[in-house]
Amino acid sequence: MAIILFDDNAHQTLLPLTFTRPVGDLRIGILTIAEKWAKHIGLDFSWHTQSYLSEKFPLKPEEKNLFINGSVCPDEQLLEAIYALHGEEALTFGEKLIAVKLSAVGAKNFDAETQFDSFVAYQGTPVIITYPEDIFKNNDTELRKDFNLLTKGRTSSPINSSNVIIGDDFFAEEGAIADCSTFNTTRGPIYLGKETEVWEGTHIRGGFALCHNSQVKMGAKIYGATTVGPFSRVGGEINNAVIWGYSSKGHEGYLGNSVLGEWCNIGADSNNSNLKNNYAEVKLWDYGVERFRRTGLQFCGLIMADHAKCAINTMFNTGTVVGVGANIFGAGFPRNFIPDFSWGGAQGYEIYTLKKMFETTEKVFDRREHRLFNQNEQDILKAVFDLTEPYRRF
């Protein structure tokens, strides 16, 4: 049987983070949603996603297929309900399709909006990622679940005695290094992935996950629930933020209640606000309705999509959404919605052309020996550039 992670309307409501990936490729906790399902079930996975993403994220059906909604995170109760499904019976939660088992023929004709005649209503309360802010909101829950999943029955690799570990929920994978730092696990677990480094003078309060081949620089202050990596580097002050692979926030400055995509870079002494001066509810730009949406949150910071970058001393207002490939610089607060492939800041914007953006991106990829800015990557960015053209009416 094959696991196939499918996109439903969440692919639209999670923009701009999902412009460059299927929903199941979102990282929350320690693992991506797809990796969680694969780890639980013990099977490989493929994708049922947008056509322009399908070359990088292909569909690989087999004779028997388990279609799982990519916006739903697994737990033991949910797994039991899926295992109990018969034939082409579907598992639903309200109006949302969670999972269905299909033959190879059924897989070819699958549509996320299909209403199945035979279905079971799920009685639990699953973690569902619908909007970008759901990622940092649910990161504590998912980090704890992933920590238990990855460390059950295993023993942590040792780290040197210059560190102080408070509490018992600490785990270091092989090759993890830490020096002269404090790790407080009384508020949540702390996980150091393979070949990670925590440099001296760092203070970390769990829950915290440092995914493989990532570093925390000297003197950093990190609060839960925060995830970094893989292949990322951070410093300064971070609180309840999820920073995906190949991204850097390597200097002083505050980042809180935020999500950063892959290949992002935050300039030195840049900060984001996560609380309005009047303590009012934060609104976020929503691509689906093309207006600012009420989040119900008092604390909400920065949502930054893949390949976005900001220069030194950038100031982000509460509830700022930055699109794919945007490049922000200059004095003052930029607007709360910075369209994809924008070049500029508070003083105004122009279009960050694909030619110019590709030149930079190729140099960024070249710094990683195992990553290539290939045709698949370029085609996805070209498609996103075209899809987002209406927002760049500067």
Secondary structure as the mmCIF struct_conf table of DSSP 4:
data_model
#
loop_
_struct_conf.conf_type_id
_struct_conf.id
_struct_conf.beg_label_comp_id
_struct_conf.beg_label_asym_id
_struct_conf.beg_label_seq_id
_struct_conf.end_label_comp_id
_struct_conf.end_label_asym_id
_struct_conf.end_label_seq_id
STRN STRN1 ALA A 2 PHE A 6
TURN_TY1_P TURN_TY1_P1 ASN A 9 ASN A 9
HELX_RH_AL_P HELX_RH_AL_P1 ALA A 10 THR A 13
TURN_TY1_P TURN_TY1_P2 LEU A 14 THR A 20
BEND BEND1 ARG A 21 ARG A 21
HELX_RH_3T_P HELX_RH_3T_P1 VAL A 23 ASP A 25
STRN STRN2 ARG A 27 ARG A 27
BEND BEND2 GLY A 29 LEU A 31
STRN STRN3 THR A 32 THR A 32
HELX_RH_AL_P HELX_RH_AL_P2 ILE A 33 ILE A 41
TURN_TY1_P TURN_TY1_P3 GLY A 42 GLY A 42
STRN STRN4 PHE A 45 HIS A 48
HELX_RH_3T_P HELX_RH_3T_P2 SER A 51 LEU A 53
TURN_TY1_P TURN_TY1_P4 SER A 54 LYS A 56
BEND BEND3 PHE A 57 PHE A 57
BEND BEND4 GLU A 63 GLU A 63
STRN STRN5 LYS A 64 ASN A 69
TURN_TY1_P TURN_TY1_P5 GLY A 70 SER A 71
STRN STRN6 VAL A 72 CYS A 73
HELX_RH_AL_P HELX_RH_AL_P3 GLU A 76 TYR A 83
TURN_TY1_P TURN_TY1_P6 ALA A 84 ALA A 84
TURN_TY1_P TURN_TY1_P7 GLY A 87 GLU A 88
STRN STRN7 ALA A 90 PHE A 93
TURN_TY1_P TURN_TY1_P8 GLY A 94 GLU A 95
STRN STRN8 LYS A 96 SER A 103
HELX_RH_AL_P HELX_RH_AL_P4 ALA A 104 LYS A 108
TURN_TY1_P TURN_TY1_P9 ASN A 109 ASN A 109
TURN_TY1_P TURN_TY1_P10 ALA A 112 GLU A 113
BEND BEND5 ASP A 117 SER A 118
STRN STRN9 PHE A 119 ALA A 121
BEND BEND6 GLY A 124 GLY A 124
STRN STRN10 VAL A 127 ILE A 128
BEND BEND7 TYR A 131 TYR A 131
TURN_TY1_P TURN_TY1_P11 PRO A 132 PRO A 132
HELX_RH_AL_P HELX_RH_AL_P5 GLU A 133 LYS A 137
TURN_TY1_P TURN_TY1_P12 ASN A 138 ASN A 138
HELX_RH_AL_P HELX_RH_AL_P6 ASN A 139 THR A 151
TURN_TY1_P TURN_TY1_P13 LYS A 152 GLY A 153
HELX_LH_PP_P HELX_LH_PP_P1 SER A 156 PRO A 158
TURN_TY1_P TURN_TY1_P14 SER A 161 SER A 162
BEND BEND8 ASN A 163 ASN A 163
STRN STRN11 VAL A 164 ILE A 166
BEND BEND9 GLY A 167 ASP A 168
STRN STRN12 PHE A 170 ALA A 172
TURN_TY1_P TURN_TY1_P15 GLU A 174 GLY A 175
STRN STRN13 ILE A 177 ALA A 178
BEND BEND10 CYS A 180 CYS A 180
STRN STRN14 THR A 182 ASN A 184
TURN_TY1_P TURN_TY1_P16 THR A 186 ARG A 187
BEND BEND11 GLY A 188 GLY A 188
STRN STRN15 ILE A 190 LEU A 192
TURN_TY1_P TURN_TY1_P17 LYS A 194 GLU A 195
STRN STRN16 GLU A 197 VAL A 198
TURN_TY1_P TURN_TY1_P18 GLU A 200 GLY A 201
STRN STRN17 HIS A 203 ARG A 205
BEND BEND12 GLY A 206 GLY A 207
STRN STRN18 PHE A 208 LEU A 210
TURN_TY1_P TURN_TY1_P19 HIS A 212 ASN A 213
STRN STRN19 GLN A 215 VAL A 216
TURN_TY1_P TURN_TY1_P20 MET A 218 GLY A 219
STRN STRN20 LYS A 221 TYR A 223
BEND BEND13 GLY A 224 ALA A 225
STRN STRN21 THR A 226 VAL A 228
BEND BEND14 PRO A 230 PHE A 231
STRN STRN22 ARG A 233 VAL A 234
BEND BEND15 GLY A 236 GLY A 236
STRN STRN23 GLU A 237 ILE A 243
TURN_TY1_P TURN_TY1_P21 GLY A 245 TYR A 246
STRN STRN24 SER A 248 LYS A 249
BEND BEND16 HIS A 251 GLY A 253
STRN STRN25 TYR A 254 LEU A 260
TURN_TY1_P TURN_TY1_P22 GLU A 262 TRP A 263
STRN STRN26 ASN A 265 ILE A 266
TURN_TY1_P TURN_TY1_P23 ALA A 268 ASP A 269
STRN STRN27 ASN A 271 ASN A 272
STRN STRN28 LEU A 275 LEU A 275
TURN_TY1_P TURN_TY1_P24 ASN A 277 ASN A 278
HELX_LH_PP_P HELX_LH_PP_P2 ALA A 280 GLU A 281
STRN STRN29 VAL A 282 ASP A 286
TURN_TY1_P TURN_TY1_P25 TYR A 287 GLU A 290
STRN STRN30 ARG A 291 LEU A 297
BEND BEND17 GLN A 298 GLN A 298
STRN STRN31 PHE A 299 PHE A 299
STRN STRN32 LEU A 302 MET A 304
TURN_TY1_P TURN_TY1_P26 ASP A 306 HIS A 307
STRN STRN33 LYS A 309 CYS A 310
TURN_TY1_P TURN_TY1_P27 ILE A 312 ASN A 313
STRN STRN34 MET A 315 PHE A 316
HELX_LH_PP_P HELX_LH_PP_P3 ASN A 317 ASN A 317
TURN_TY1_P TURN_TY1_P28 THR A 318 GLY A 319
STRN STRN35 THR A 320 VAL A 322
TURN_TY1_P TURN_TY1_P29 VAL A 324 GLY A 325
STRN STRN36 ASN A 327 ILE A 328
BEND BEND18 GLY A 330 GLY A 332
HELX_LH_PP_P HELX_LH_PP_P4 PHE A 333 ARG A 335
BEND BEND19 ASN A 336 ASN A 336
STRN STRN37 PHE A 337 ILE A 338
TURN_TY1_P TURN_TY1_P30 ASP A 340 PHE A 341
STRN STRN38 SER A 342 GLY A 345
TURN_TY1_P TURN_TY1_P31 ALA A 346 GLN A 347
STRN STRN39 GLY A 348 ILE A 351
HELX_RH_AL_P HELX_RH_AL_P7 LEU A 354 ASP A 366
TURN_TY1_P TURN_TY1_P32 ARG A 367 ARG A 367
BEND BEND20 ARG A 368 ARG A 368
TURN_TY1_P TURN_TY1_P33 GLU A 369 HIS A 370
HELX_RH_AL_P HELX_RH_AL_P8 GLN A 375 LEU A 387
TURN_TY1_P TURN_TY1_P34 THR A 388 THR A 388
HELX_RH_3T_P HELX_RH_3T_P3 GLU A 389 TYR A 391
#
